[in-house]
Amino acid sequence: MTISKGADWGQPVERPLDLRIAASDLELAQMLDDGSGQPTAVSSGDMHRTVGSRPVGDRSELRALPVDLLRVSLDDGAPVVAVAHVLARSPWRAGGWWRGDALAVMNAEFVGNFDVAPRGHPNDGRVETFRAGPELSIRQRWEVRRRLPSARHLPHPLIAARPVRSMTWEFERRQAVRIDGRAAGTARQITVEVEADAAVLYA
């Protein structure tokens, strides 16, 4: 059951004897989706920061946190799993983040040092989405980037922000896509579906 506003997230549990630890968001998504059901924690990455950045170390008690997973399809390709975020922008030869469309689909709160989705939650059954179009000037983009570390980039009249459970975005030109920090190729169509309560993360 997804978290409700004001409720405690997860529950304290004894450290599982077979606990495994992912080293990144990408590895975490793959482990949580491998069908083994083996208890999994994460030691770094944006989801690690989102859940508090507390080292697992040799702690005897952890917290079992239900989390949502994302199914991401690029054009007509087979869906892949994600846990933290999906980012899309113009290819560097066309201006990268500084020109054209830009999209962030956030299950985690952070992308590196940027606090992109301060109102989001990894277990609310939806993702926070942010899309900027070509009308956002380079100067405005620089100002947004300057404010991102402290989450002061929103609200912005030229950034469409909305939570969704499932959505498809279409672009006039192919976009460079990154899924959980790894380059995933290019696409003109991106579909993201949220699988609520799909896994448990130990932190």
Secondary structure, 3 states (H helix, E strand, C coil): CCCCCCCCCCEEEECCCCCEEECCHHHHHHHHCCCCCCCEEECCCHHHHHCCCCCCCCCCEEEEEEEEEEEEEECCCCCEEECCEEEEECCHHHCHHHCCCEEEEECCCEECCEECCCCCCCCCCCEEEEEECCCCCHHHHHHHHHHHHHCCCCCCCCEEEEEECEEEEEEEEEEEEEECCEEEEEEEEEEEEEEEEEEEEEC
